[in-house]
């Protein structure tokens, strides 16, 4: 049997394509913006000892009843293993509790402690100020941006 003909493939990508992707790739622009926002909020929340991710996690627990691990992971777009790792420093600081789910002892529920609520109460005005500043920087386009991002999520 004869071997099939090998058709050469051009493996070069023109630099113009690189520039086009740099300028138009939504994924790249969202990643860059997410990193910039994360750094901004990390810096803003530093005085209360939180990162932006920790703030979001604590805020997700600010509810009348304890929250299940699965629901919190889903809300924060994390897998349960990542959520468990993110909980550990907050647990060590006494900002939250992890307890057996009274409805299903195999599950765990999460709730804020008094210390967690106090840190969150100090963080919210910082978050509010930063969001106000962002709205000004975005010329009032924050709502349109949120709408677009929700459609993608």
N, C-alpha and C positions, 0 to 999 in steps of 0.2 A: 504494500500500500504506500502511496505517496503521501507525504506530509501536506497538510493544508497550507496554502500560501499565507505568509505572514504579511499583513498589511501594516506598514509603519504608521505609528500614531505620533502626531506632533504633541510633545509633552510641554512645550513652552506656552506660557500664558503672557500675552502682551502686557506691558506696564500700564497701558491705557485701561486695560480691564481692572487692574489693581486700583487705579484711581477711581474708576466707575464704582467698584464695590465699596471702596472707602467712603465715597460721597453719597451712596444711595442705600446701602444695606441697613434695613430697619433693625435687624438683630444687633449689629455692631453699635448703632446709635443708641438703642435702648440699653445695652450693656454699659456703654460709656456713661450715659446719663444716670443709670442706677448706681454705678460706682461713685460718681461725683455726688449724688444725693446722699448716699450712705456715708461718705466721708464728711459731708456738711453736717448731717444730723448727728453723727458720732461726736464730732467736735462740739456741737451745740449742747448735747446731752452729757458731755463729760463732767460738768459740775455736779450732776446728781448721780454720777457713777454708772451710767447706762450707755450701751451702744444703741443704735437705731433698731437693731434686731431684738434686743432685750426689751426696748420700749414697746415694740409691736407685740411681743409675746406677753408682756405684762398687761397691755391694753386688751389683748384677746381674752384675758382671764377676768377682766373687770365686768362681771355680770352677776346677777342675783344668785345663781346656782353654780356649783362647781361644774367645770367643763371636762368632757371626755377627751382623752388623748387624741383619738382619731379625728374628732371635730376640730380641735385646735390645729393639728397637723394639716388638715385640709384647708382651713382658713388661711394659714400662713404659707401654703404651697410647699410643705416640707414632708419628707417621709418620717415615719415614727422614730427611726434611729437618729436622724438629725435633730428632731425635736427633743428627744431624750438627752442628747449631748448639750443642746442649748439650755435645757432646764437646770443642769447641774450647778453652774455658777450662781444662778438665782436662788436655787435651793440652799446652797452653802451660805448665802447671805441672809437667809431667812425671809426672803421676799415672797415665797410661795410654798404651798403644801402639796404633796402628792399622797393621795389616800386611796384605799380600795373603793371601787365603785359599789355603793350600797345595793344597786340593782343587779350587779353581776360582779361577784368578788374576783373574777379573773381580770377584770378591767381596772383601770386607774382613772381617778378624776383629779383635776388640778384646780386650786383656788389660791387667791391672794391672801397673804397674811396682813395684819395691820401695818407692818413695816413695808410690805409691798404696795399697799394702798397709799401710804405716806410718800414713798418715792415717786409713785405714779402721779400723785397730786402735785409734787414739785416739778415733775417733768412736763406736764401738760401745758403750762404757760410758755415754756421754752419751745415746744412743738408748735404751738399756736403762733408764736412770733415768727418762727422760721417759715411756716406756711404762708403767713402774711407777706413776708419779704419775698418769697418765691412767686406769689401771685403778682406782686408788683413787677418783678423781673420778667415774668412771662406775659406782661401786659394784659392781665386778666384772662389769659388762655388756659388757666389751670383746669377749669371744668371740662373744656374740650379735650385736653390731654388725658384727664382721668377717664372720660367716656371712651376715647380711643383705646386706652390701655385695658379697660374692662372688656371691651370687645375681643381683644387678643387673648385675654386670660380665660 
